[in-house]
Amino acid sequence: MAHAAAVHSAHDTHGHPPTSTGLDNKKIAIWAFIGSECMLFASLISTYLIYKGRSVVGPYPHDACLPPACSTPLKAILNIPVTSASTFVLLMSSLAMVLALAAVETKDQPKHTTGERILGSSKLWLWMTALLGVTFLGFQAFEFTSFVHEGLTIRTNLFGSSFFTLTGFHGAHVTAGVLWLLTLLAIDYRRGLGPKDALNVDLAALYWHFVDVVWIAIFTLVYLIK
Amino acid sequence: MAHDPSHDEHTTHVDHAAMGMVKEHPTWSTYWKVAVILTLITVVEVWIYYVPSIRDSRAFVPMLLTMSAVKFATVVLFYMHLRYDHRLFRVLFTGPLIIASFTIVGLLFLFGHLRIGAGAT
């Protein structure tokens, strides 16, 4: 509350923060951060693609592994149906996130119908986003566990090293996003999020959507393209 | 920034200028339509993966990359509001994104995964 008040009081009479651009520094910072994250994930995706098809031993992502590369015959390890489901979950979490932001921005508008009350519930959409994020992490935990049971670890081959590093970094970002959402939920329960908090929710939303677009790229480049 | 234009007068507490908004954000119905489009594209992506005649064709990879790029751009433009926000944010995002894209393509050429005139190996 005190922080929000401090931020608000720092604005001039037109609501502009005292910056040379007229834009809030936090929003500029999150976009700069997202830009740097683009390059981080580009390096991880490049590494995966460069090592693709160069593993000496199996398991392999899209092809069966037969002796002598594997001691026992192994099928292709990537589980496309499960990953498709987790991709859908993450896409829907982005929808829930924009609805959460919209609900915060329009919190002081009167809600006449049940539909308006549902759409205007920031708690509902923040919970939905966080739960979908946790569901995505559950899919990832299931995938990682099944891979380990099938003999693929981060040390097994080049595919395992680059795959676990790339998707593990993404999963860590999703985890950070879920924690961020939970802090927003805590604030919402404590004092309620309103239009004055829209910027702070917008920052979390931008981060969350970025995590989503990174997965869009990973799903195509890692899972679908042989 | 009204999600429902009829309620514009109630949204004066949102600091639009600081958030960098230069146009109104989409409505709730637009967000739902975008979600449906994203889902449909994902369904098509997965469907063509399971059609051997498409998966084995030379068009498979370009089709997937195109659909992925459309999904990427849709989320960035509509959900991240880049279409509606200040130009500085577009520069801050697209600049590194272009560098990142060239880095990936450059490294794939460097390590022999892409060859001019020969396509992907």
Interface residues (C-beta under 8 A of the other chain):
Chain A: H11 H14 G15 H16 P17 T21 G22 L23 D24 K27 I28 W31 A32 I34 G35 S36 C38 M39 F41 A42 S43 I45 S46 L49 I50 K52 I80 S84 T87 F88 L91 M92 S94 L95 M97 V98 L99 A102 E105 T106 D108 Q109 P110 L119 G194 P195 K196 A198 L199 D202 A205 L206 H209 F210 D212 V213 I216 A217 F219 T220 L221 L224 I225 K226
Chain B: M1 A2 H3 D4 H7 H10 T11 H13 V14 D15 H16 A17 A18 M19 G20 H25 W28 Y31 W32 V34 A35 L38 T39 T42 E45 V46 Y49 R55 F60 V61 L64 L65 M67 S68 K71 F72 V75 V76 Y79 M80 H86 L88 F89 L92 F93 G95 P96 L97 I99 A100 S101 T103 I104 L107 L108 F111 H113
